[in-house]
């Protein structure tokens, strides 16, 4: 990581950490908490779709599994919050394994249809398994987390827990992307047949991607349950999975920062457009379509293009022939490739 990039990241983290000092509205803090939680779920989807090229429209279902697991353990079994959160992550990851393994032979729209089916089944289970989920009435009285004597029972306090979770998840995703696992996932996304020919176990790595996507969504769901202290099946529908997909595509499907930017933007945008009343949905949809059409690489791709366009160019060395600096090892006179 370059020094300038590290400074930018440190500056963004510092600004994010200071937000609750200047923002005292519970409404805005609630939106910030929700944006951070959604960013974690979208980063998980980014590992599956952006890193590996595997389409999924069931991320909201994994979010619901994590939320209900954590809520049920804390309200029915009186578990402490932290073990319940860990159980939510593990169970969501195991469900990701159970869903990912049968879908290994599918790709493209067939895989998308399979995950849509799983998401619908998961929501129906949450609605009809009333002895566990309390049906459409949902689960109430979910306790807040506690760190020693500090109870995170306000949106301002909870914000720091969400921010810490976002940073840890972003670091883990970055480590995955820059290591052997990330390179294998990238190879599978570009050409699975060629990846297998080079000795990459595509089956294993695609299962890992499904498990990680489920774990990220499970953590996000658990954080959401202990933040709003009430959950119901309506929050984990197919529509929400589509919103997660749009967040990822808008920010940049293969970018970790793009997943965060897309989640924050599409969480805040409906609230900014709320004064438009009944027409805000139309404006919201048109804005999203326009951004996707005119920015196919997402916001991160747009920022990268602007940076490349406006950054100062390095002048050629004095006495060097014109064009000699542009292609090292290439003959300027003939344009021939080096031997």
C-alpha positions in Angstrom: 0.0 0.0 0.0 1.4 3.4 -1.0 2.1 6.1 1.5 -0.5 8.5 -0.1 -3.2 5.9 0.0 -2.4 5.0 3.6 -2.7 8.7 4.5 -6.1 9.0 2.7 -7.4 5.9 4.5 -6.2 7.2 7.9 -7.9 10.5 7.2 -11.2 8.9 6.3 -11.1 6.7 9.4 -10.4 9.7 11.6 -13.3 11.7 10.1 -15.6 8.7 10.5 -14.5 8.3 14.2 -15.3 11.9 14.9 -18.8 11.9 13.4 -20.7 11.1 16.6 -18.9 14.1 18.3 -20.5 16.5 15.8 -23.7 14.6 15.0 -26.2 14.4 17.8 -29.3 13.4 15.9 -30.4 9.8 16.7 -32.0 9.6 13.3 -28.8 10.4 11.5 -26.8 8.1 13.8 -29.3 5.3 13.1 -28.7 5.8 9.3 -24.9 5.7 9.8 -25.2 2.5 11.9 -27.4 0.9 9.2 -25.0 2.0 6.4 -22.1 0.4 8.2 -24.0 -2.8 8.8 -25.1 -3.0 5.1 -21.5 -2.3 4.1 -20.4 -5.5 5.8 -23.1 -7.5 4.0 -22.1 -5.9 0.7 -18.4 -6.6 1.2 -19.4 -10.3 1.7 -21.3 -10.2 -1.5 -18.3 -8.6 -3.1 -16.1 -11.6 -2.2 -18.6 -13.9 -3.9 -19.4 -11.8 -7.0 -16.6 -9.2 -7.4 -13.7 -11.5 -6.5 -15.0 -14.9 -7.7 -17.7 -14.0 -10.3 -20.4 -16.0 -8.6 -23.8 -14.3 -8.7 -26.0 -14.5 -5.6 -29.3 -12.9 -4.8 -29.7 -14.4 -1.3 -27.5 -12.1 0.7 -30.5 -10.8 2.6 -31.4 -14.4 3.6 -28.0 -14.8 5.2 -28.5 -11.5 6.9 -31.7 -12.8 8.4 -30.1 -16.0 9.5 -27.5 -14.1 11.4 -30.1 -11.7 12.9 -32.5 -14.5 14.1 -29.7 -16.7 15.4 -28.2 -13.9 17.6 -31.7 -12.7 18.7 -32.9 -16.2 19.6 -29.9 -17.2 21.6 -30.0 -13.9 23.6 -33.7 -13.8 24.2 -34.6 -17.5 24.6 -31.4 -19.0 26.0 -30.1 -15.9 27.8 -26.8 -16.1 26.1 -24.4 -13.2 26.4 -24.3 -11.1 23.3 -20.8 -11.8 22.1 -21.1 -15.7 22.0 -24.5 -15.2 20.3 -22.9 -13.0 17.6 -20.2 -15.7 17.1 -22.8 -18.3 16.7 -24.6 -16.2 14.2 -21.5 -15.9 12.1 -20.7 -19.6 12.3 -24.3 -20.7 11.5 -24.5 -18.3 8.5 -21.2 -19.6 7.2 -22.4 -23.2 7.5 -25.6 -22.3 5.6 -23.4 -20.7 3.0 -21.5 -24.0 2.7 -24.7 -25.9 2.4 -26.0 -23.6 -0.3 -22.8 -23.2 -2.1 -21.9 -26.9 -2.5 -25.0 -28.0 -4.5 -24.7 -24.9 -6.7 -21.1 -25.5 -7.8 -22.2 -26.8 -11.2 -24.3 -23.7 -11.8 -23.2 -20.3 -13.1 -24.6 -17.1 -14.5 -28.4 -16.7 -14.4 -28.9 -20.4 -13.3 -26.9 -19.7 -10.2 -28.8 -16.5 -9.6 -32.2 -18.4 -9.9 -31.0 -21.0 -7.4 -30.0 -18.3 -4.9 -33.3 -16.5 -5.4 -35.1 -19.8 -4.6 -33.0 -20.2 -1.4 -33.8 -16.6 -0.3 -37.5 -17.2 -0.8 -37.4 -20.4 1.2 -35.4 -18.8 4.0 -38.0 -16.0 4.3 -40.9 -18.5 4.3 -39.1 -20.4 7.1 -38.7 -17.2 9.2 -42.4 -16.5 8.7 -43.9 -19.9 9.4 -41.5 -21.4 12.1 -43.4 -19.5 14.8 -42.0 -21.5 17.7 -38.6 -20.1 17.0 -39.0 -16.9 15.0 -42.4 -15.8 16.4 -43.6 -15.5 12.8 -44.6 -12.2 11.3 -44.6 -10.6 14.8 -40.8 -10.9 15.0 -38.6 -10.9 18.0 -38.5 -8.0 20.5 -36.4 -7.2 23.5 -33.0 -8.0 22.0 -30.3 -6.9 24.4 -27.5 -4.5 23.5 -23.9 -5.6 23.6 -21.8 -4.7 26.7 -18.0 -4.1 27.0 -17.1 -4.3 30.7 -19.1 -1.6 32.4 -20.1 0.1 29.1 -23.4 -0.8 27.7 -23.8 0.1 24.0 -27.4 1.1 24.4 -27.4 4.3 22.3 -26.9 4.7 18.6 -23.9 6.9 19.2 -22.1 4.3 21.3 -23.2 1.5 18.9 -21.7 3.4 16.0 -18.2 2.7 17.2 -18.9 -1.0 17.4 -20.2 -0.9 13.8 -17.2 1.2 12.6 -14.8 -1.3 14.2 -16.5 -4.2 12.6 -16.4 -2.5 9.2 -12.7 -1.8 9.5 -11.9 -5.4 10.6 -14.1 -6.8 7.8 -12.5 -4.5 5.2 -9.0 -5.5 6.4 -9.8 -9.2 6.2 -11.3 -8.8 2.7 -8.2 -6.8 1.6 -5.9 -9.6 3.0 -8.0 -12.2 1.1 -7.7 -10.2 -2.1 -4.0 -9.7 -2.0 -3.0 -13.2 -1.0 -2.9 -16.5 -2.9 -6.6 -17.1 -2.1 -7.5 -13.8 -3.7 -5.4 -14.5 -6.8 -7.1 -17.9 -7.2 -10.6 -16.3 -6.9 -9.6 -13.7 -9.5 -8.4 -16.4 -11.9 -11.7 -18.3 -11.4 -13.7 -15.1 -12.2 -11.7 -14.4 -15.3 -11.7 -18.0 -16.8 -12.6 -21.0 -14.6 -11.4 -23.5 -17.2 -8.0 -21.9 -17.5 -7.8 -21.6 -13.7 -8.4 -25.4 -13.4 -5.8 -26.1 -16.1 -3.2 -24.3 -13.9 -3.9 -26.5 -10.9 -6.4 -24.2 -9.0 -9.0 -26.2 -7.2 -12.0 -24.1 -8.3 -14.5 -26.2 -6.4 -12.7 -25.5 -3.1 -12.3 -21.8 -3.7 -15.9 -21.2 -4.8 -17.1 -22.9 -1.6 -14.7 -20.7 0.4 -16.3 -17.6 -1.3 -19.8 -18.8 -0.4 -18.8 -19.4 3.2 -17.2 -16.0 3.5 -20.2 -14.3 2.0 -22.4 -16.0 4.5 -20.2 -15.2 7.4 -20.1 -11.5 6.5 -23.8 -11.4 6.2 -24.3 -13.3 9.4 -22.2 -10.7 11.3 -24.1 -7.9 9.7 -27.4 -9.5 10.6 -26.3 -10.0 14.2 -25.2 -6.3 14.5 -28.5 -5.2 13.0 -30.5 -7.2 15.5 -28.7 -5.8 18.5 -28.8 -2.3 17.1 -32.6 -1.9 16.4 -33.5 -4.5 19.1 -36.4 -5.8 17.0 -36.4 -8.0 13.9 -39.1 -9.3 11.6 -39.1 -11.4 8.4 -40.0 -8.4 6.2 -36.5 -7.0 6.4 -34.9 -10.0 4.8 -36.7 -10.3 1.5 -35.6 -10.7 -2.1 -36.0 -7.0 -2.6 -33.3 -6.4 0.0 -30.9 -8.8 -1.8 -31.4 -6.8 -5.0 -30.6 -3.6 -3.0 -27.3 -5.2 -1.8 -26.5 -6.1 -5.4 -27.1 -2.6 -6.6 -25.0 -1.2 -3.8 -22.1 -3.4 -4.9 -22.4 -2.6 -8.6 -22.8 1.1 -7.9 -19.7 1.3 -5.8 -17.5 -1.1 -7.8 -18.1 -4.8 -7.7 -14.4 -5.9 -7.2 -13.5 -3.0 -4.8 -13.7 -3.1 -1.1 -14.0 0.6 -0.7 -16.6 0.6 -3.5 -18.8 -1.8 -1.4 -18.6 0.6 1.5 -19.3 3.7 -0.7 -22.2 2.0 -2.4 -23.8 0.9 0.9 -23.4 4.4 2.4 -24.7 6.2 -0.6 -27.8 4.0 -1.2 -28.6 4.0 2.5 -28.6 7.8 2.7 -30.0 8.6 -0.8 -33.6 7.6 0.0 -33.6 9.7 3.1 -32.3 12.7 1.1 -35.0 12.2 -1.5 -37.7 11.8 1.1 -39.1 15.3 0.8 -40.1 14.4 -2.8 -42.8 12.3 -1.2 -44.5 9.9 -3.6 -42.2 10.7 -6.5 -39.0 10.0 -4.7 -39.0 6.3 -5.7 -39.0 7.3 -9.4 -36.2 9.8 -8.9 -34.3 7.3 -6.8 -34.6 4.6 -9.5 -33.7 6.9 -12.3 -30.6 8.1 -10.4 -29.4 4.5 -9.8 -30.0 3.5 -13.4 -28.1 6.6 -14.6 -25.2 5.9 -12.4 -24.9 2.3 -13.4 -25.2 3.1 -17.2 -22.7 6.0 -17.2 -20.4 4.5 -14.6 -20.1 0.8 -15.5 -17.0 0.4 -13.3 -18.8 2.0 -10.4 -17.9 5.0 -8.4 -14.4 3.7 -7.6 -13.8 3.2 -11.3 -14.9 6.8 -11.9 -12.6 8.2 -9.2 -9.7 6.2 -10.6 -10.3 7.5 -14.1 -10.5 11.1 -12.8 -7.3 10.7 -10.8 -5.5 9.3 -13.8 -6.7 12.2 -16.0 -5.8 15.0 -13.7 -2.6 13.7 -12.0 0.6 15.4 -13.3 2.5 13.6 -16.0 6.1 12.7 -15.5 8.2 14.7 -18.1 10.7 12.8 -20.2 14.3 12.9 -19.2 16.5 15.5 -20.8 18.1 14.2 -24.0 15.9 11.1 -24.1 14.3 10.5 -27.5 10.6 11.1 -27.8 8.5 8.1 -26.8 11.5 6.3 -25.3 9.9 6.5 -21.8 6.6 5.1 -22.8 7.5 1.5 -23.6 10.7 0.2 -22.0 12.5 -2.3 -24.1 10.7 -1.3 -27.3 12.6 0.0 -30.4 11.4 3.6 -31.0 12.5 3.6 -34.6 10.9 0.5 -35.8 8.2 -0.1 -33.1 9.3 -3.8 -33.0 8.7 -5.9 -29.9 11.9 -6.8 -27.9 13.4 -10.1 -28.7 
